């Protein structure tokens, strides 16, 4: 069994995230947002938060991915076209990135990680665990796995069955792979199988160069939470990830914004400050219901010297009246809310990534794509909740804005 060499300095552990620009299943997949954050940015953030990772390197052939990666704090290595096609291996990208890193930094890499940004729910603890298996416990390689209890079948392995014509839609010749089809033991009576998650791998750098692939020597299995195992390969996977993000992201460190994260709060009106209902009297006048707690939350945000704005497509005078009551600037009757928001940020000298925007419906999505903290209220449209970085537990019109204020300023608000 190999033992890790003694070192007087911390080992150099480089996390490499391969992220090609081309994707057939999901166009621009690595930039697709899950929980309001592009996949590449999610991966970079978790790697940077890992205790043992020295540097995070993104290997890409795409300028937009490179820009997003740099913005998240990664070092970008431009991937040559020869290893950027559909048939290129992840190992080739990791080797090239590792060589480039060593040449630019003038020091050898002790361990290299392969991290896939298409696993949106990979967490820093798992990244540290695979790294620790190599640099602290002497494994040659390591990977994230999840306990697996299913029976695996393979198509077309039984020639006798294949000779019999099958009805349309039925594949003939199924054969059991990890089980005896004549004996089906209970789960607790079967050996524990593990599913490779495809999320994170760690390799001793010298051994990786010699082997040319990610599994060599003693390979350590790092168990992860099966609930977080999801790889985005097609639009259905992306939709599932966006639906799960409000559940899985909220419990993570940094999932909710604080005062240090933002400089401005921009509020939609209908459906966020109201319950999205409109009461109309016999003269055609419209009335809506708001929540007093939201007013207290807005007052606290103003006292904290945050820039505030109400931004609405509605031209109803109730919007202006509510803004006046709250002493907030308002832009309403706006067709392109994203353009108005961008102009407002420029006028105020605020970086969009330092803006929290609260919305509830599909007309808020362009603004979600502009700001750093897109937030949906409970009860928002499914697509909007999936695109949000955080989701309130309180519906619009029932104190959702006060809840957001408590995230930013503390629970005593």
ZICOR-V623647 format. One record per helix or strand of 3 or more residues. SS is the DSSP state (helix for helix, strand for strand). FROM is the first residue (numbers start at 1). LEN is the number of residues. Records with the same first field share a line. If there is no record, write none. Layout:
SS: FROM-LEN ; FROM-LEN
This chain:
strand: 13-6 ; 55-6 ; 75-4 ; 111-5 ; 141-8 ; 193-12 ; 219-5 ; 264-4 ; 307-6 ; 330-3 ; 355-5 ; 373-6 ; 390-6
helix: 29-3 ; 39-11 ; 63-9 ; 81-3 ; 90-16 ; 124-12 ; 159-4 ; 187-3 ; 205-7 ; 226-3 ; 235-14 ; 292-12 ; 317-10 ; 337-12 ; 352-3 ; 362-7 ; 382-6 ; 400-10
